[in-house]
Amino acid sequence: MARNYYEILNVSYKASAQEIKVAFRLLAKKYHPDKNPGNQEMEDHFKSISEAYLILSDPNKKANYDWNLYQKYVINTQGKAVYRPKTVYQRPRYHPNPFHRYARYTYSNKVKRQGAIFVICLALVVIIIPLGLEIFSAERHFDNGLSYYKSGNYFAAINSLEQSFRPFGLRNLEASMLASKIVIYKYNDFSYALKYIEIGLNAADNDNDFGELYYLRALCQKNIHQTKKALKNFQESLKYNPHSDSTLLELGELNAFIFNNYPKALQHFDKIDHTSNFYKEAYFGKGYCFFHLQEFTTSLNYFEEFINYDDSGGMPFYFKGLIQLKLGRLSDACKSLKKASSMGVMEAENLVITKCPKVIFRTDF
């Protein structure tokens, strides 16, 4: 097998052109025939040195030689790793460790810890500062909205409260409740209030808040005639706050006046605290239910109780008159119906004309 030019010049495969030149000069001085006259072995070695330098000193010849050398030794029949010389086509791998290329990129544990701390600090700066500014802005807008609300400037309050809504705002729940109540009770815009209630439901985290928000949602749905949804949300509100007299009253009235479920309505009315004003308001609903259940005496008692509590409306007098007609108390019925008629109840006026003509005649004169 022909000797390797790199071995002849005693240089490595990655030697530079200058290193090859220096190696050649040293060997040429040592093995030159003039210094070794008559020594054929030295002369033959000098010829080999000259041939090796002739090839390796020329970039093109060197590239071809390297490629031929690569093709010759790239496959090792014994399965051992071999050196693949540098060529113009492929980056050489001189290091015996197959993972040597990655060794230069390893870092000490100290450097890794410092890098991790730097990344964490950078993340905190990028995330926490904008988040803090957003929370601060939300707080400021909420405080402004609350101040406007207390001063009676409801439009400005709504505007500030809307600006306080933030993805990470700490006052989203309070702002949504206040905004929805302003829109419901001050502007009677029930459809618009639903938007704020949804924000509140996404921020709520306890039973009282859920109960109140479901109540407000049901109240809005009731006023925009979505009675089935209203009933469902009043029931949902009652799950979170089972002793809410206002919710029980609303459920009783929906079942009585809309869905004609009088037994169910009476169940809700009876659960209301008897010492609260809501129970007194329930007198009318209970009288209405018993009237349709044809329990007229009981119904009459509840309408009279309601009139004692609030005699400003004509409908209690109208139903009182109807019951008195059912019980055959014509004179009392006419008085009740006339009272209802004077308060604008058209049905009562028609009954006065048909049932109580003599009473009207004597009264007119």
LOLONU-904296 format. One record per residue (C-alpha): residue in three letters; z, x, y. Coordinates in steps of 0.5 Angstrom, whole numbers, padded with zeros to 4 digits, always signed. Each point is the difference from the previous one (the first is absolute). Example, Ala and Ser with C-alpha at 12.3 -4.5 7.8 and 13.67 -1.06 7.14 Angstrom:
2
ALA+0016+0025-0009;SER-0002+0002+0007;
This chain:
365
MET+0000+0000+0000;ALA-0002+0003+0007;ARG+0006+0002+0004;ASN+0002-0005+0006;TYR-0002+0003+0007;TYR+0007-0002+0003;GLU+0004+0004-0006;ILE-0005+0006+0001;LEU+0002+0000+0008;ASN+0007-0001-0002;VAL+0000-0006+0005;SER+0003-0007-0001;TYR-0005-0006+0000;LYS+0002-0002+0007;ALA-0001+0007+0003;SER-0003+0000+0007;ALA-0007+0004+0001;GLN+0005+0005+0004;GLU+0004+0001-0006;ILE-0006+0000-0005;LYS-0003+0006+0005;VAL+0007+0004+0000;ALA+0000-0001-0007;PHE-0007+0003-0001;ARG+0001+0006+0004;LEU+0007+0002-0003;LEU-0004+0000-0007;ALA-0006+0003+0002;LYS+0004+0006+0003;LYS+0003+0000-0007;TYR-0005+0000-0004;HIS-0006+0003+0004;PRO-0004+0005-0005;ASP+0000+0005+0006;LYS+0008+0000-0002;ASN-0001+0000-0007;PRO-0006+0004-0002;GLY-0002+0000-0007;ASN+0004-0006-0002;GLN-0004-0005-0002;GLU+0005-0006-0001;MET+0002+0001+0007;GLU-0007-0001+0002;ASP-0001-0006-0004;HIS+0006-0003+0003;PHE-0002+0002+0007;LYS-0007-0004-0001;SER+0004-0006-0003;ILE+0004+0000+0007;SER-0006+0001+0004;GLU-0003-0006-0004;ALA+0006-0004+0001;TYR+0000+0001+0008;LEU-0007-0001+0000;ILE+0001-0008-0002;LEU+0007-0001+0003;SER-0002+0002+0007;ASP-0006-0004+0000;PRO+0003-0007+0002;ASN-0006-0004-0004;LYS+0000+0005-0006;LYS+0008-0001+0000;ALA-0001-0008+0000;ASN-0005+0000-0006;TYR+0004+0005-0004;ASP+0006-0004+0001;TRP-0003-0006-0002;ASN-0003+0003-0006;LEU+0007+0003-0002;TYR+0003-0007+0001;GLN-0005-0003-0005;LYS+0001+0006-0005;TYR+0008-0001+0000;VAL+0001-0007+0002;ILE+0001-0002-0007;ASN+0005+0003-0004;THR+0000-0001-0007;GLN+0007+0002-0002;GLY+0002-0006+0005;LYS+0004+0005+0005;ALA-0001-0001+0008;VAL-0005+0005+0002;TYR-0002+0002+0007;ARG-0006-0004+0004;PRO-0003+0005+0005;LYS-0001-0002+0007;THR-0007-0003+0001;VAL-0004-0003+0006;TYR+0001-0007-0004;GLN+0007+0000-0002;ARG+0007+0002+0003;PRO+0003+0005-0005;ARG+0007-0001-0003;TYR+0003+0007-0001;HIS+0008-0002+0000;PRO+0002-0001-0008;ASN+0004-0006+0002;PRO-0005-0006+0000;PHE+0004-0003+0006;HIS+0000+0006+0004;ARG-0004-0004+0006;TYR+0006-0004+0001;ALA+0006+0005+0000;ARG-0002+0002+0007;TYR+0002-0008+0002;THR+0007+0000-0003;TYR+0005-0001+0005;SER+0008+0002-0001;ASN+0005-0006+0000;LYS+0002+0002+0007;VAL-0007-0001+0003;LYS+0000-0007-0004;ARG+0006-0002+0002;GLN-0002+0002+0007;GLY-0006-0004+0000;ALA+0003-0006-0003;ILE+0005+0000+0006;PHE-0006+0001+0005;VAL-0004-0006-0003;ILE+0006-0005-0001;CYS+0002+0002+0008;LEU-0008-0001+0002;ALA+0000-0007-0004;LEU+0007-0002+0004;VAL-0003+0002+0006;VAL-0007-0004-0001;ILE+0004-0006-0003;ILE+0006-0001+0003;ILE-0001+0001+0007;PRO-0006-0005+0001;LEU+0005-0005-0005;GLY+0005+0001+0005;LEU-0004-0001+0006;GLU-0002-0007-0003;ILE+0007-0002-0002;PHE+0002+0001+0007;SER-0006-0004+0003;ALA+0002-0006-0004;GLU+0007+0000+0002;ARG-0002+0001+0007;HIS-0005-0006+0000;PHE+0005-0004-0004;ASP+0006+0001+0005;ASN-0005-0002+0005;GLY-0002-0006-0004;LEU+0007-0002-0001;SER+0002+0001+0008;TYR-0006-0005+0002;TYR+0002-0005-0005;LYS+0007+0000+0003;SER-0003-0001+0007;GLY-0004-0006-0002;ASN-0007+0004+0000;TYR-0003-0002-0006;PHE-0007+0002+0000;ALA+0002+0007+0002;ALA+0005+0000-0006;ILE-0005-0001-0004;ASN-0005+0005+0002;SER+0006+0005+0000;LEU+0002-0002-0007;GLU-0007+0000-0003;GLN+0000+0008+0002;SER+0006+0001-0003;PHE-0003-0001-0007;ARG-0001+0006-0004;PRO-0002+0002-0007;PHE+0007+0004+0000;GLY+0003-0004+0006;LEU+0008-0001-0001;ARG+0000-0007+0004;ASN-0006-0003-0004;LEU+0004-0005-0003;GLU+0004-0002+0007;ALA-0006+0000+0004;SER-0004-0005-0005;MET+0006-0005+0000;LEU+0001+0000+0007;ALA-0008+0000+0002;SER-0001-0006-0005;LYS+0006-0004+0003;ILE-0003+0001+0007;VAL-0006-0003-0002;ILE+0003-0005-0004;TYR+0005-0003+0004;LYS-0003+0002+0007;TYR-0008-0001-0001;ASN+0000-0004-0006;ASP-0006+0004-0003;PHE+0002+0000-0007;SER-0006+0003-0003;TYR+0000+0006+0004;ALA+0008+0001-0002;LEU-0002+0000-0007;LYS-0003+0007+0002;TYR+0007+0003+0002;ILE+0003-0003-0006;GLU-0004+0003-0005;ILE+0002+0007+0004;GLY+0007-0002-0001;LEU-0001-0001-0008;ASN-0003+0006-0001;ALA+0006+0004+0004;ALA+0006-0005-0003;ASP+0005+0003-0005;ASN+0006-0005-0001;ASP+0001-0007-0002;ASN+0001-0003+0007;ASP-0006+0003+0003;PHE-0004-0002-0005;GLY+0003-0007+0000;GLU-0001-0001+0008;LEU-0007+0003+0000;TYR-0002-0005-0006;TYR+0003-0006+0004;LEU-0004+0002+0006;ARG-0006+0001-0004;ALA+0001-0007-0003;LEU+0002-0003+0007;CYS-0007+0002+0003;GLN-0004-0002-0006;LYS+0003-0007+0001;ASN-0002-0001+0007;ILE-0007+0002-0002;HIS+0000-0005-0005;GLN+0000+0005-0006;THR+0006-0004-0003;LYS-0001+0002-0008;LYS+0000+0007+0003;ALA+0006-0002+0004;LEU+0004-0003-0005;LYS-0001+0006-0005;ASN+0002+0005+0006;PHE+0006-0004+0001;GLN+0002+0000-0007;GLU-0001+0008+0000;SER+0005+0000+0006;LEU+0005-0004-0003;LYS+0000+0005-0006;TYR+0002+0006+0005;ASN+0005-0005+0004;PRO+0002-0006-0005;HIS+0005-0002+0005;SER-0004-0001+0006;ASP+0000-0007+0003;SER-0006+0001+0004;THR-0004+0001-0006;LEU+0003-0005-0004;LEU-0001-0005+0006;GLU-0008+0002+0000;LEU+0000-0001-0007;GLY+0003-0006+0000;GLU-0005-0003+0005;LEU-0006+0003-0003;ASN+0002-0003-0007;ALA+0001-0007+0004;PHE-0005-0001+0005;ILE-0006+0004-0003;PHE+0001+0000-0007;ASN+0004-0006-0001;ASN+0004+0003-0005;TYR+0007-0004+0002;PRO+0004+0002-0006;LYS-0001+0008+0002;ALA+0000-0001+0007;LEU+0007-0003-0001;GLN+0002+0006-0004;HIS-0001+0004+0006;PHE+0003-0004+0005;ASP+0006-0001-0004;LYS+0001+0008+0000;ILE+0001+0001+0007;ASP+0006+0001+0003;HIS+0004-0006+0002;THR+0003+0003+0006;SER-0007+0002+0003;ASN-0004-0003+0005;PHE-0006+0001-0005;TYR+0004-0005-0005;LYS+0000-0005+0006;GLU-0008+0001+0001;ALA-0001-0001-0008;TYR+0003-0007+0001;PHE-0007-0003+0002;GLY-0003+0003-0006;LYS+0005-0002-0004;GLY-0001-0007+0003;TYR-0007+0000-0001;CYS+0000+0002-0007;PHE+0005-0005-0002;PHE-0004-0005+0003;HIS-0006+0002-0004;LEU+0004-0001-0006;GLN+0002-0007+0002;GLU+0008+0002+0001;PHE+0000-0004+0007;THR+0007+0000+0001;THR+0001+0007-0001;SER-0006+0002+0004;LEU+0002-0005+0006;ASN+0007+0004+0000;TYR-0004+0007+0000;PHE-0004-0003+0006;GLU+0006-0002+0004;GLU+0003+0006-0001;PHE-0006+0004+0003;ILE+0000-0005+0006;ASN+0007+0002+0001;TYR-0002+0007+0000;ASP-0006+0000+0004;ASP-0003-0007+0003;SER-0006+0003+0004;GLY-0005-0002-0005;GLY-0003-0006-0002;MET-0002+0001-0007;PRO+0008-0001-0003;PHE+0000-0007+0004;TYR-0007-0002-0003;PHE+0003+0002-0007;LYS+0006-0003+0001;GLY-0003-0007+0002;LEU-0005+0000-0006;ILE+0007+0001-0004;GLN+0003-0006+0003;LEU-0006-0004-0001;LYS+0000+0002-0007;LEU+0007-0002+0000;GLY-0001-0007+0003;ARG+0004+0002+0007;LEU-0006-0002+0005;SER+0004+0000+0006;ASP+0002+0007-0001;ALA-0006+0002-0002;CYS-0004-0003+0006;LYS+0005+0004+0004;SER-0001+0007-0003;LEU-0008-0002+0000;LYS+0000-0001+0007;LYS+0004+0006+0001;ALA-0005+0004-0004;SER-0006-0003+0004;SER+0003+0001+0007;MET+0000+0008-0003;GLY-0007+0000-0001;VAL+0000-0002-0008;MET-0007-0004+0000;GLU+0002-0003-0007;ALA+0006-0002+0002;GLU-0003-0004+0006;ASN-0005-0004-0005;LEU+0006-0002-0004;VAL+0004-0002+0006;ILE-0006-0005+0002;THR-0001-0003-0007;LYS+0007+0000-0002;CYS+0004-0001+0006;PRO-0004-0004+0005;LYS+0006-0004+0003;VAL+0004+0006+0001;ILE-0005+0003+0004;PHE-0002-0007+0004;ARG+0008-0001+0002;THR+0000+0008+0002;ASP-0006-0001+0005;PHE+0003-0005+0003;
